[in-house]
Amino acid sequence: MGEGDETMNRGAPNRDPDPDSDRCGDREGDRYADRDRYADRDRDFEAFVAARGPRLLRVAWLLTGDAHLAEDLLQTTLAKVWPKWHRISGERPEAYVRKALVHTHASWWRRRWRGEVPHGEVPDAAGSFDAYESVDLEQSLAAAVRALPVRQRAVVVLRFFEDLSVEDTAATLGCAPGTVKSQSAKALLALRAALPVPVEEGGERGVRGG
């Protein structure tokens, strides 16, 4: 190598790769990944609401006894869980949302945020269910459940309309299984006294003991 070549090499700048350029590329890739992740979350959430929304709306109506409050309760609950959906969707999302629904209702009850005149009709969410055999029994059962204390009402809804076990009901309410059993027994006694027909085995067409 000649002296002239050495002079040119000494004068030429050292062109290393630009680290800022790599960081910009990484940030751009992260943005696309975040966008795809949020899009997946939104699609999964919408599919869940479409599939399980009618059942959750029925739970909300049984808790509130009012079609409009039931819709408000469900919408409030869904708004609370949506930001966390990426974390809860892979576990037991319906159980999580049901628990949030019950606790939101309890919070409303404590604040005395209730409608003045309860509606008698069951909200027909997408026409997906016919809750009871007769209108008279429907009205009587709805009124009797509404008259229960809030904790007993939640136990009845979860145990006998949602068919949850004692353990799952306790987990949803955040109490001991023994509390569920005692509240259930008290609620059934009250319902037996209030209803025009015996409270017996019957799944979603009635409230069963045990």
C-alpha positions in Angstrom: 0.0 0.0 0.0 1.4 3.4 -1.0 1.7 6.5 1.1 -1.3 8.1 -0.8 -3.5 5.1 0.0 -2.7 5.4 3.7 -3.5 9.1 3.7 -6.9 8.4 2.1 -7.7 5.7 4.6 -6.7 8.0 7.5 -8.9 10.8 6.2 -12.0 8.6 5.5 -14.7 8.5 8.2 -15.3 5.3 10.0 -18.9 4.3 8.8 -20.2 1.9 11.4 -23.8 0.8 11.3 -26.2 3.5 12.7 -27.6 2.1 16.0 -30.4 4.6 15.9 -31.6 3.1 12.6 -31.8 -0.4 14.2 -33.7 1.0 17.2 -36.2 2.7 14.8 -36.7 -0.6 13.1 -37.3 -2.4 16.4 -39.8 0.2 17.5 -41.7 -0.1 14.2 -41.8 -3.9 14.5 -43.1 -3.5 18.1 -45.9 -1.2 16.9 -47.1 -3.7 14.4 -46.9 -6.5 16.9 -48.9 -4.4 19.4 -51.5 -3.6 16.8 -51.9 -7.3 15.9 -52.2 -8.2 19.5 -54.9 -5.7 20.2 -56.8 -6.7 17.1 -56.7 -10.3 18.3 -57.9 -9.2 21.7 -60.8 -7.2 20.3 -61.9 -10.1 18.0 -61.7 -12.6 20.9 -63.7 -10.3 23.2 -66.4 -9.6 20.6 -66.7 -13.4 20.0 -67.1 -14.0 23.7 -69.8 -11.3 24.1 -71.7 -12.7 21.1 -71.6 -16.2 22.5 -72.0 -15.6 26.2 -73.7 -12.2 26.4 -77.3 -13.5 26.5 -76.5 -15.8 29.4 -74.7 -13.1 31.3 -77.6 -10.7 30.6 -80.0 -13.2 32.2 -77.7 -13.4 35.3 -77.7 -9.6 35.4 -81.5 -9.5 35.1 -81.9 -12.0 37.9 -79.7 -9.9 40.1 -81.3 -6.6 39.4 -84.9 -7.6 38.5 -84.9 -4.8 35.9 -84.3 -5.1 32.2 -82.7 -1.7 31.8 -80.5 -2.0 34.9 -79.5 -5.5 33.7 -78.2 -4.1 30.5 -76.4 -1.3 32.3 -74.9 -3.8 34.7 -73.6 -6.0 32.0 -72.2 -3.2 29.9 -70.4 -1.7 33.0 -68.9 -5.1 33.8 -67.8 -5.7 30.2 -66.2 -2.2 30.2 -64.2 -3.1 33.3 -62.9 -6.5 32.1 -62.1 -5.5 28.5 -58.7 -3.8 29.2 -57.7 -7.0 31.0 -58.9 -9.4 28.3 -55.5 -10.4 27.0 -54.8 -11.8 30.5 -58.1 -13.4 31.4 -59.2 -14.8 28.0 -56.8 -17.7 28.2 -58.1 -18.9 31.6 -61.9 -19.1 32.6 -63.2 -15.8 31.1 -66.9 -16.5 31.8 -66.2 -17.3 35.4 -64.1 -14.1 35.7 -66.8 -11.9 34.0 -69.6 -13.5 36.1 -67.6 -12.7 39.3 -67.1 -9.2 38.2 -70.8 -8.9 37.4 -71.8 -10.1 40.9 -69.4 -7.8 42.6 -70.4 -4.8 40.5 -74.0 -5.4 41.4 -73.1 -5.7 45.1 -71.3 -2.3 44.8 -74.4 -0.8 43.1 -76.6 -2.2 45.9 -74.4 -0.7 48.6 -74.8 2.7 46.8 -78.5 2.3 46.6 -78.4 2.7 42.8 -81.7 0.9 42.0 -84.6 1.5 39.7 -87.9 2.8 41.1 -90.2 0.4 39.3 -88.8 -3.1 38.5 -89.8 -4.4 35.1 -91.6 -7.8 35.1 -90.4 -9.1 31.7 -87.2 -11.0 31.2 -84.9 -9.3 28.7 -85.0 -11.4 25.5 -81.3 -11.1 24.6 -81.1 -12.1 21.0 -84.2 -14.2 21.6 -82.0 -16.8 23.1 -84.0 -18.2 26.0 -87.4 -18.7 27.5 -86.6 -18.8 31.2 -89.8 -20.2 32.7 -92.8 -22.3 31.8 -95.5 -19.8 32.6 -95.8 -16.1 32.9 -97.4 -16.3 36.3 -94.5 -18.4 37.7 -92.0 -16.2 36.0 -93.5 -13.1 37.6 -93.8 -14.7 41.0 -90.3 -16.2 41.0 -88.7 -13.0 39.7 -90.4 -11.0 42.5 -89.5 -13.5 45.1 -85.8 -13.5 44.1 -85.8 -9.7 44.0 -87.1 -9.6 47.5 -84.1 -11.7 48.9 -81.2 -9.9 50.5 -78.5 -9.2 48.0 -76.1 -12.0 49.2 -78.9 -14.6 49.2 -80.1 -13.4 45.8 -76.6 -13.9 44.4 -76.3 -17.4 45.9 -79.6 -18.4 44.4 -78.7 -17.0 40.9 -75.3 -18.7 40.8 -76.3 -22.0 42.4 -79.7 -22.7 40.9 -79.9 -20.7 37.7 -76.2 -20.9 36.7 -75.8 -24.4 38.1 -72.5 -23.6 39.8 -71.2 -25.9 42.5 -71.0 -24.7 46.1 -67.3 -24.3 45.7 -67.5 -22.3 42.5 -70.3 -20.1 44.0 -68.1 -19.5 47.0 -65.1 -18.6 44.8 -67.3 -16.2 42.8 -68.6 -14.5 45.9 -65.3 -14.5 47.8 -66.7 -16.4 50.8 -66.5 -19.8 52.4 -68.5 -22.8 51.1 -70.3 -23.0 54.5 -71.6 -19.4 53.9 -73.0 -20.4 50.5 -74.8 -23.3 52.1 -76.3 -21.3 54.9 -77.3 -18.4 52.6 -78.8 -20.9 50.2 -80.9 -22.6 52.9 -82.2 -19.2 54.1 -83.0 -18.2 50.6 -84.9 -21.4 49.8 -87.0 -21.1 52.9 -88.0 -17.6 51.9 -88.7 -18.6 48.3 -90.8 -21.6 49.5 -92.9 -19.2 51.6 -93.3 -16.7 48.8 -94.0 -18.8 45.7 -97.4 -20.1 44.8 -96.0 -23.5 43.8 -93.5 -25.7 45.8 -89.8 -24.9 45.3 -88.4 -28.2 44.1 -86.1 -29.9 41.6 -86.4 -28.2 38.2 -83.2 -26.7 37.0 -83.9 -23.4 35.1 -87.7 -23.9 35.3 -87.6 -23.6 39.1 -85.3 -23.4 42.1 -84.3 -26.7 43.5 -83.2 -27.4 47.0 -79.9 -29.0 48.1 
